[in-house]
């Protein structure tokens, strides 16, 4: 058992697989607590090891609870709900949660000794995942605005460069129409025959070709700036529209199914679920925060607008009972 734990910490996964084939007892990290390799890997966030174990056919261990009644998915969700892992929640969802749910969907209804089911933890995890998606979209909109401003500056510089090139090309094309012939102006009376012939030919060509009128740019500087502003506004509106749709889906009106667990679970069981993970020196502080959160007036003030009228009275009564239950824990 100690050897298995050591190999996992060292990430020597080939050795781990070899050890598992030697004996069925080798799957346990702690035999007394019935903690198997899946429990430990999910608790420590060993995503690569979980993938390897599933690939090599060890999924039967996913349905075995430990001494506290937790299956590996309990620990997987606890790892994903940890504040220190918020930035990696999408990776945890894709590489840990979804593969485990696919391999062991029957674990959803398993409850530990505190009455907490995997399905309840899944609901909390989904809510956190949606909030993280909203934050990511907000960051994308902010980044897009900055990028569009940079693009506008680049477009403005490119526009000026093209105007200068166009003006220079026109100037080079028609220079003979607007400049004096310095060779002719400063030539002396002792001009040779070849120079005289070249000058006569050049003057004839100047008289033959009619003057090309000056071509004004189709777009003024103001037109160009206005076009850039319109394009920038279109992109920002599109991003904000996408963000608003995401926000509406997240903060939609709560349906009966959304609060089903709150209505169906007994108050005592729900209270035990809430306080099941509370321990340590700041226990009293956490209880006070819970009392503030589950205070009936504050709860309805915060979530009342999202509740249907038919459920609001039942939930208000349930929250009141739960608040009283939490107060008994503090006292």
Beta strands, then each sheet from edge to edge (+ up, - down):
strand 1: 28-30
strand 2: 35-36
sheet 1: 1+ 2-
end
